[in-house]
Amino acid sequence: MKKTKVIQGNNLPMKTPIPATLLYLMAADYFNLPEWAWTLIIVLLSLGWILKIISIFTTETVNIFKEESNDENKPVKRSKFQERLNQISK
């Protein structure tokens, strides 16, 4: 199975279904919903949690702010401005 690529967690805020779960359960309690509505909410929240857990294992993270290492063997093309600054500083 091919893994989908997602942005690494340290580059984005964490998005878990915890706040939504708490919000929906507290709203259902506040409005005194009947048992069938509680069952519907619990089934939908369980589905959301299952999908979140599956997505954790089927995604590959990508760091978008990866810093490249400055290898001395790697040729670096300098701009004319940088070359002129190097000539002046010598």
Z-matrix of the N, CA and C atoms (Angstrom, degrees):
N
C 1 1.450
C 2 1.521 1 109.03
N 3 1.318 2 116.33 1 130.83
C 4 1.452 3 121.26 2 -179.14
C 5 1.526 4 109.70 3 -76.90
N 6 1.330 5 115.22 4 132.71
C 7 1.462 6 119.55 5 179.40
C 8 1.525 7 109.65 6 -85.92
N 9 1.309 8 116.29 7 138.86
C 10 1.452 9 120.70 8 175.54
C 11 1.521 10 108.67 9 -82.02
N 12 1.317 11 116.44 10 149.80
C 13 1.460 12 120.96 11 -179.20
C 14 1.525 13 109.36 12 -97.96
N 15 1.326 14 114.98 13 133.70
C 16 1.460 15 121.58 14 178.41
C 17 1.518 16 108.69 15 -130.61
N 18 1.319 17 116.16 16 158.74
C 19 1.457 18 121.03 17 178.67
C 20 1.518 19 109.18 18 -70.23
N 21 1.323 20 116.11 19 139.58
C 22 1.464 21 121.81 20 -176.06
C 23 1.526 22 111.40 21 -60.33
N 24 1.309 23 115.81 22 148.53
C 25 1.461 24 121.93 23 -173.98
C 26 1.512 25 114.82 24 -62.90
N 27 1.344 26 117.78 25 -30.17
C 28 1.460 27 118.58 26 -179.28
C 29 1.529 28 111.83 27 -78.05
N 30 1.334 29 118.31 28 -6.55
C 31 1.460 30 121.65 29 176.20
C 32 1.532 31 111.92 30 -95.28
N 33 1.321 32 116.77 31 -13.97
C 34 1.460 33 122.17 32 -179.24
C 35 1.525 34 109.83 33 -131.73
N 36 1.318 35 117.14 34 155.77
C 37 1.468 36 117.96 35 173.58
C 38 1.525 37 109.94 36 -67.99
N 39 1.329 38 115.35 37 150.69
C 40 1.459 39 120.65 38 -178.42
C 41 1.522 40 110.09 39 -69.79
N 42 1.326 41 116.52 40 133.60
C 43 1.460 42 120.60 41 179.87
C 44 1.521 43 108.93 42 -122.24
N 45 1.305 44 115.42 43 94.47
C 46 1.457 45 121.03 44 176.63
C 47 1.514 46 108.62 45 -113.19
N 48 1.329 47 117.05 46 160.63
C 49 1.468 48 119.40 47 -179.90
C 50 1.525 49 114.30 48 -80.58
N 51 1.320 50 118.58 49 14.63
C 52 1.467 51 120.81 50 -178.66
C 53 1.534 52 111.94 51 -64.52
N 54 1.334 53 120.56 52 -51.24
C 55 1.476 54 118.92 53 -179.60
C 56 1.528 55 113.02 54 -62.66
N 57 1.336 56 116.70 55 -38.99
C 58 1.463 57 119.15 56 179.28
C 59 1.526 58 110.71 57 -65.70
N 60 1.326 59 116.75 58 -39.93
C 61 1.460 60 120.55 59 178.82
C 62 1.520 61 110.65 60 -60.29
N 63 1.314 62 115.84 61 -48.42
C 64 1.468 63 119.68 62 179.78
C 65 1.526 64 111.74 63 -63.40
N 66 1.318 65 117.03 64 -41.22
C 67 1.461 66 121.17 65 -179.19
C 68 1.521 67 111.47 66 -63.42
N 69 1.317 68 117.33 67 -47.47
C 70 1.462 69 120.37 68 -178.03
C 71 1.529 70 111.86 69 -66.95
N 72 1.330 71 117.06 70 -38.94
C 73 1.466 72 118.97 71 179.65
C 74 1.528 73 111.47 72 -69.47
N 75 1.336 74 117.05 73 -38.73
C 76 1.467 75 119.20 74 178.06
C 77 1.522 76 110.80 75 -69.42
N 78 1.337 77 118.10 76 -36.98
C 79 1.466 78 120.72 77 177.58
C 80 1.523 79 110.78 78 -66.44
N 81 1.334 80 116.67 79 -40.36
C 82 1.467 81 119.61 80 178.34
C 83 1.524 82 110.73 81 -64.09
N 84 1.317 83 117.56 82 -37.38
C 85 1.462 84 120.85 83 178.07
C 86 1.530 85 110.92 84 -70.43
N 87 1.321 86 116.88 85 -40.05
C 88 1.464 87 121.26 86 -178.42
C 89 1.533 88 111.10 87 -63.54
N 90 1.337 89 117.34 88 -41.59
C 91 1.455 90 121.70 89 -177.03
C 92 1.526 91 113.10 90 -88.70
N 93 1.340 92 118.51 91 4.73
C 94 1.473 93 123.21 92 179.02
C 95 1.528 94 111.32 93 49.31
N 96 1.306 95 116.17 94 55.44
C 97 1.465 96 120.89 95 -178.68
C 98 1.527 97 110.65 96 -68.11
N 99 1.339 98 116.68 97 151.40
C 100 1.465 99 119.35 98 178.09
C 101 1.530 100 111.30 99 -70.02
N 102 1.333 101 115.33 100 171.07
C 103 1.460 102 120.28 101 -175.29
C 104 1.514 103 112.86 102 -62.24
N 105 1.343 104 118.19 103 -35.76
C 106 1.461 105 119.50 104 -179.47
C 107 1.528 106 110.76 105 -65.51
N 108 1.330 107 118.00 106 -34.20
C 109 1.461 108 121.07 107 178.46
C 110 1.526 109 110.58 108 -71.20
N 111 1.344 110 116.17 109 -39.00
C 112 1.473 111 119.67 110 175.43
C 113 1.522 112 110.13 111 -60.31
N 114 1.335 113 115.87 112 -43.61
C 115 1.462 114 120.40 113 -179.71
C 116 1.521 115 110.22 114 -62.61
N 117 1.315 116 117.46 115 -43.39
C 118 1.460 117 121.53 116 179.02
C 119 1.527 118 110.83 117 -62.03
N 120 1.321 119 117.23 118 -45.26
C 121 1.471 120 120.99 119 179.71
C 122 1.525 121 110.70 120 -62.90
N 123 1.332 122 117.15 121 -43.66
C 124 1.466 123 120.11 122 -178.80
C 125 1.525 124 110.79 123 -65.96
N 126 1.335 125 117.74 124 -38.61
C 127 1.469 126 120.61 125 178.53
C 128 1.525 127 110.42 126 -65.38
N 129 1.332 128 117.33 127 -44.74
C 130 1.469 129 120.50 128 -179.69
C 131 1.530 130 111.81 129 -66.71
N 132 1.326 131 117.00 130 -40.42
C 133 1.462 132 119.69 131 177.49
C 134 1.531 133 111.46 132 -66.38
N 135 1.329 134 116.67 133 -38.30
C 136 1.467 135 120.07 134 177.02
C 137 1.518 136 110.61 135 -63.77
N 138 1.324 137 116.74 136 -41.20
C 139 1.463 138 120.74 137 176.73
C 140 1.529 139 110.85 138 -61.45
N 141 1.327 140 116.67 139 -42.39
C 142 1.473 141 120.33 140 177.50
C 143 1.514 142 112.44 141 -61.91
N 144 1.335 143 117.18 142 -42.21
C 145 1.465 144 121.23 143 178.38
C 146 1.523 145 111.07 144 -65.84
N 147 1.323 146 117.32 145 -41.45
C 148 1.471 147 120.44 146 179.06
C 149 1.525 148 110.59 147 -63.19
N 150 1.332 149 116.94 148 -43.04
C 151 1.469 150 120.31 149 178.44
C 152 1.533 151 111.51 150 -64.39
N 153 1.330 152 117.07 151 -37.18
C 154 1.463 153 120.35 152 178.23
C 155 1.526 154 110.81 153 -65.25
N 156 1.331 155 117.00 154 -43.35
C 157 1.463 156 120.72 155 179.72
C 158 1.525 157 110.42 156 -65.42
N 159 1.334 158 117.68 157 -39.80
C 160 1.463 159 120.46 158 177.42
C 161 1.518 160 110.64 159 -64.58
N 162 1.325 161 117.11 160 -40.65
C 163 1.470 162 119.70 161 -179.22
C 164 1.525 163 111.93 162 -66.35
N 165 1.323 164 117.98 163 -28.28
C 166 1.466 165 120.34 164 177.51
C 167 1.527 166 110.40 165 -63.37
N 168 1.333 167 116.48 166 -39.76
C 169 1.457 168 120.64 167 -176.67
C 170 1.521 169 113.97 168 -87.28
N 171 1.319 170 118.87 169 -14.69
C 172 1.465 171 120.32 170 -176.57
C 173 1.523 172 113.26 171 -110.86
N 174 1.314 173 118.07 172 13.56
C 175 1.461 174 120.11 173 177.99
C 176 1.517 175 110.38 174 -118.03
N 177 1.312 176 114.77 175 153.44
C 178 1.458 177 122.16 176 176.52
C 179 1.525 178 107.63 177 -116.25
N 180 1.327 179 116.24 178 128.94
C 181 1.461 180 119.04 179 -176.73
C 182 1.519 181 110.93 180 -85.34
N 183 1.334 182 115.51 181 147.13
C 184 1.456 183 123.15 182 179.50
C 185 1.517 184 107.83 183 -127.93
N 186 1.326 185 117.21 184 128.88
C 187 1.454 186 121.54 185 177.53
C 188 1.519 187 108.43 186 -87.56
N 189 1.330 188 117.62 187 115.01
C 190 1.460 189 120.51 188 -177.03
C 191 1.523 190 112.58 189 -83.93
N 192 1.334 191 117.61 190 -13.69
C 193 1.452 192 121.38 191 -179.88
C 194 1.522 193 111.39 192 -108.17
N 195 1.332 194 116.70 193 34.15
C 196 1.451 195 120.76 194 -178.16
C 197 1.523 196 109.33 195 -67.12
N 198 1.321 197 115.63 196 127.88
C 199 1.456 198 120.28 197 178.17
C 200 1.517 199 108.99 198 -90.07
N 201 1.326 200 115.72 199 132.80
C 202 1.453 201 119.94 200 179.46
C 203 1.521 202 109.28 201 -81.10
N 204 1.303 203 115.44 202 142.46
C 205 1.461 204 119.25 203 178.01
C 206 1.521 205 109.16 204 -80.55
N 207 1.311 206 116.13 205 145.92
C 208 1.461 207 121.32 206 179.22
C 209 1.519 208 109.55 207 -92.55
N 210 1.314 209 116.75 208 88.96
C 211 1.454 210 121.53 209 177.16
C 212 1.524 211 108.94 210 -79.97
N 213 1.329 212 115.97 211 139.21
C 214 1.459 213 119.62 212 178.87
C 215 1.518 214 111.18 213 -72.76
N 216 1.318 215 117.24 214 -25.83
C 217 1.458 216 120.71 215 179.96
C 218 1.522 217 112.15 216 -78.10
N 219 1.296 218 117.04 217 -18.06
C 220 1.449 219 121.52 218 -179.08
C 221 1.532 220 109.06 219 -81.33
N 222 1.338 221 117.52 220 123.67
C 223 1.467 222 118.72 221 179.92
C 224 1.525 223 111.14 222 -68.17
N 225 1.311 224 115.38 223 134.42
C 226 1.458 225 121.73 224 -179.33
C 227 1.518 226 107.99 225 -117.54
N 228 1.301 227 116.29 226 124.46
C 229 1.453 228 120.27 227 177.90
C 230 1.519 229 108.42 228 -88.89
N 231 1.289 230 116.01 229 119.39
C 232 1.460 231 121.11 230 179.77
C 233 1.521 232 109.80 231 -95.29
N 234 1.306 233 114.25 232 150.38
C 235 1.453 234 118.75 233 178.15
C 236 1.525 235 109.21 234 -76.35
N 237 1.300 236 116.10 235 164.99
C 238 1.462 237 120.85 236 178.87
C 239 1.523 238 111.00 237 -62.98
N 240 1.324 239 115.48 238 -33.82
C 241 1.455 240 119.76 239 178.21
C 242 1.528 241 110.42 240 -64.11
N 243 1.332 242 117.21 241 -44.00
C 244 1.462 243 120.99 242 179.06
C 245 1.522 244 111.17 243 -65.56
N 246 1.324 245 118.08 244 -39.90
C 247 1.465 246 120.68 245 177.00
C 248 1.527 247 110.94 246 -62.95
N 249 1.325 248 116.95 247 -40.79
C 250 1.467 249 120.71 248 178.87
C 251 1.523 250 110.74 249 -64.99
N 252 1.345 251 117.62 250 -40.49
C 253 1.456 252 120.63 251 177.16
C 254 1.522 253 111.38 252 -63.30
N 255 1.318 254 117.36 253 -38.44
C 256 1.463 255 120.95 254 177.44
C 257 1.526 256 111.28 255 -65.30
N 258 1.330 257 117.44 256 -37.64
C 259 1.457 258 120.73 257 178.37
C 260 1.530 259 111.18 258 -67.82
N 261 1.310 260 116.69 259 -39.66
C 262 1.456 261 121.05 260 -179.51
C 263 1.538 262 110.24 261 -67.59
N 264 1.320 263 116.81 262 -40.51
C 265 1.462 264 119.95 263 -176.57
C 266 1.520 265 112.87 264 -72.04
N 267 1.326 266 119.41 265 -16.98
C 268 1.466 267 121.66 266 179.51
C 269 1.487 268 112.02 267 -80.31
